Amino acid sequence: MGVASESELQKRFEELFKSAPTFAEDRMLSGGSVLETQVLTNDMQKYVSNVLLSDKPSRFVIRSEAMELHYLPWEWLSGVIAPTSLLLTNPKHSVVRQLALPDKTSTIPLSPLRLMSITPPAPKGRRFTSASTLTALENIATARPVEYRPLTGKATTLENIKNQLESFQPQFVHFEGHVVSYPGTGDEKRKDYFVTASQPITVEELGQMFKDHGVQLLTIGRSEIKGIYLNLGAQVTMTLSQQGLPALIAPMRAIDDASATTFTSEFYDAFLQGNTLEAALYQARRRTASKGGDWSVFALFADPTRLDYFQLLPDMA
């Protein structure tokens, strides 16, 4: 693309999606072809081609303990046998990253969906970017089968988050917050913390807290962190996914506010209409693309064995 840095790449993509989304996807195809030839072996490429030739629904699972592989933009993969289009522009196909072992104790979400949003105040010197998301979630809650409980601003103390998880038992949590990172000293490893209205909590502790309270899907709504490789937002996402949550959707690099809000609104709306998680993700991506947003930012981390039936079921009680 003729760029000198990842920050410049991010800026170029934002410009392309706003002015020429089709051309932006062409550039992603170019990147995807490099990914296929440099990372996939010849045997793997042949296998993928044979799978796609069958014209059956397929799910490509990126399963590896090597964190570096999960930074790669797998959403840019082409159809291999039809390299003029991206794999994920076809609703038959999906790409899933898996870092944690399957958790057989998770359940299927029942209607009405219990959705909780957590939007702590921005740290000093940072802007609060979640107002449009909160409005979108409120609008969805009035039109779809969902019980919605927002926690925002001063209500997002760590104690209150724990109490609400205990009393409300949300099936889905939508989180938009800020991360602070402290480098380790000596033998200590670096620690990443989410900021709350009272005190920070490590990423590992927050992920475990969500899992312990039965959260089925955690969605990280937005990111302002540019770059791809060693992106802090992506690192935090991968740390969260290792805590055993059944499913997690998060941006792997920066996304503008308008596109983040569009994706959030379209995803929950599609899921609450009865679509599977993967189908709702597909629809949200395509609708984000239709409005000039970089739909490839959002990645799905999940236990692939659950995805065939991960959809909202009517409560028969």
Protein Blocks (a to p, Z undefined) as FASTA:
>chain_A
ZZabfklmmmmmmmmmmmmmmlmmmmmmmmmmmmmmmmmcfklmmmmmmmmmnopacddd
dddfblklmmpcfklpcehlammbcfklpfkbccdddfbdcdfkbccddddddddddddd
ddehiacfklmmmmmmmmmmmmmccdddddehjllcfklmmmmmmmnopabdcddddddd
dddehjbccddddddfkbccdfklmmmmmmmnopabdcdfbdcbecjehpaklmmmmmmm
mnopabdcddfbdcdfklmmmmmmmmmmmmmnopafklmmmmmmmmmmmnopafklpccd
ddfklmmmgccdddfZZ
